[in-house]
Amino acid sequence: MGIQREVTIGNCRLILGDMREVLPQLDVRAKMVMSALIWRMGKYEQHDAGIRDLTRAARRHVTHVQSAWLSDRQARAAERRQL
C-alpha cells in the first residue's frame, strides 16, 4: 500500500500510509519521531488490538534503531582510540 497521501507543511512531511511500508523509505530521524509517537499512542490502550500491534511494532523498531546507534557510537569510539 505504501504512501496513500502526503502533505508538506514548511519542512515537515505528513504521511498517511502503513507504517511498516512507509518507515523503511524515510531517514532515521523521521523513523524515530514516528515510532516515538506510536509508542506513546498505544501505551495505555486496552481495547483496540490494532493499536496494540502498532505499538509493539514501534517498540521493536525503537529497540533496533537504538542498538544500531549504540553499535555505531562504539565503533566510532574504537576508531578514535586507535588514532
N, C-alpha and C positions, 0 to 999 in steps of 0.2 A: 504494500500500500504506500509506504514512504511518506513523503510530504504531501499532505492534502491541500494545505493553504499556507501561504507565507506572507507576512506583513512586516515591513521595515519602518520603524519609528526612530528617527535620529540614527544612532549607531546600534540600535537594538533590533534583533530579529525575533518575531513571534512566529512560532511554527506549530501548525496543527498537524498531527500525524501520530503514528505508532512509535512510541519512544524507542522500542527495540530496533526499529529500522532506521529512524532518523538520527539517533545519537552517534552511531558509528561514522556518520558523514560530517559531524561537527568537530571543532577543535576541543582540546581537553578542558579549557576553561568553561566553555559552554556546557560540556558534559557534566561538569561538577555542579554548575549552577542548577541545572535541571534535576540532577539526581538529588541534590540537597533539598530542593523544593518538594519533590515527590516523597522523599524520605519523611519530611515533616507532615505532608498531607495525610499519610496513612498511619501516622504514629499511634493514634487512638481509635482507628477505625475498627468497629466490631461487627458490622453487618454486611458491608459490601466486599465480597470476595475478590472482585476485580481490582479494587484499590489496594487491598492487602497484597495481592500478587505483584502489582506495580511497585509497591513499597519494598517488598522483598527483592525484586529485581534491582531497584535503585540502591539498596543496601549492598548487594553483591557488587554492583558497579563501583560504588564508592570504595569498597574494600580493595577491589582490583586496581583502581587508579591510585589509591594511597600506597599500595605495595609497589607499583611501578615507580611512583615518585620517590619512595624511600630507596629503592634499588638504584635509581639514577643518582640520588644525592650521595649514596655510599660510594658509587663508582667514581663520581667526581672528586670526592674527598680522598680516595685512594690515589687517584691520578695526581692530585696536588701534593700528597705526601711523597710521591716518587720524584717530584721535580726538585 
